[in-house]
């Protein structure tokens, strides 16, 4: 089933650090030249390049939009549903046990 998550409040709940840990665990590489406030992450799968812009604070005005974009890219790269990925990210967010930025 292909589910797209469009609820801004739902994606705003994803902690950026949980998302970074998720990317690292799946061999995504951070672009060392990108700004630290919103670094770019890259992954190549079967010759196709994927890119994610990762906001590093929930205070960034388009945080929810960027997290929604990230879910779309991850779903394409992993050939998984956004819902499955969202559940993994929310589990990682809960494991952080903090609401800190």
VENTALIN-V983856 format. One record per residue. RES is the residue in one small letter. OMEGA is omega in whole degrees, -180 to 180 (999 if undefined). NEAR is the number of other C-alpha atoms within 8 Angstrom. D_LAST is the distance of its C-alpha to the last C-alpha in whole Angstrom. Layout:
RES;OMEGA;NEAR;D_LAST / RES;OMEGA;NEAR;D_LAST
This chain:
x;-180;3;33 / x;-178;5;31 / x;174;7;28 / x;179;8;26 / x;-177;9;23 / x;-178;6;22 / x;-177;6;21 / x;180;9;18 / x;179;7;16 / x;-178;8;17 / x;176;12;15 / x;-180;11;12 / x;178;7;12 / x;178;12;11 / x;-177;11;8 / x;-179;11;8 / x;175;8;9 / x;179;12;11 / x;178;11;13 / x;178;9;13 / x;177;8;15 / x;-180;10;17 / x;-180;11;18 / x;-178;9;19 / x;-179;7;21 / x;172;6;23 / x;172;7;24 / x;-179;10;22 / x;178;9;22 / x;176;8;19 / x;-176;9;21 / x;-179;4;21 / x;-178;4;22 / x;178;8;20 / x;-178;6;17 / x;-180;6;14 / x;179;7;12 / x;-177;10;13 / x;175;12;16 / x;177;11;19 / x;-176;13;19 / x;174;12;23 / x;175;10;25 / x;179;8;29 / x;180;8;31 / x;177;4;35 / x;179;5;35 / x;-178;6;32 / x;176;8;29 / x;-178;10;26 / x;178;9;23 / x;172;10;19 / x;-173;10;17 / x;176;13;13 / x;-177;13;11 / x;175;11;8 / x;176;9;5 / x;179;11;6 / x;177;5;8 / x;-173;8;11 / x;-178;5;14 / x;-179;6;15 / x;-178;12;12 / x;179;10;14 / x;179;8;17 / x;179;11;16 / x;175;13;15 / x;176;12;18 / x;-180;9;20 / x;179;11;18 / x;179;11;20 / x;-178;10;23 / x;179;11;23 / x;179;12;22 / x;179;12;25 / x;-177;8;28 / x;-175;8;27 / x;-176;6;27 / x;178;7;30 / x;178;9;28 / x;176;11;27 / x;-180;14;24 / x;178;9;24 / x;180;8;24 / x;178;12;21 / x;179;9;19 / x;176;8;20 / x;-180;8;20 / x;179;12;16 / x;175;11;16 / x;178;8;17 / x;178;11;15 / x;179;12;12 / x;180;8;14 / x;178;6;15 / x;178;7;11 / x;179;6;12 / x;174;5;9 / x;-179;5;7 / x;176;3;4 / x;999;5;0
